[in-house]
Amino acid sequence: MAHARGATALVVVPVLTPEPAAEQALRRRVLEGSGLDYLLVPVDRRWRIQGDRHPDARGARAIAEAVSAWLVAHDPRIAAAAAR
């Protein structure tokens, strides 16, 4: 649906490093071969909100920078806008 409306669809997967083998295997089973564009973003385990799995400001910044770089590399419209 996103592509049909001119949007870029991207599944963003924060990977808390180091990633346990079981999580890596599960991620592969779910995403590989799905036909979906996805971006793995390594996030240091220390970059989480205390007592929560969500990223803190450092983790959120790493994710945002990775998404931005991916979009510039994969979406010609965004690449053109970034070049201006």
Secondary structure, 3 states (H helix, E strand, C coil): CCHHHCCCCCEEEEEEECCCHHHHHHHHHHHCCCCCCEEEEEEECCCECCCCCCECHHHHHHHHHHHHHHHHHHCHHHHHHHHC
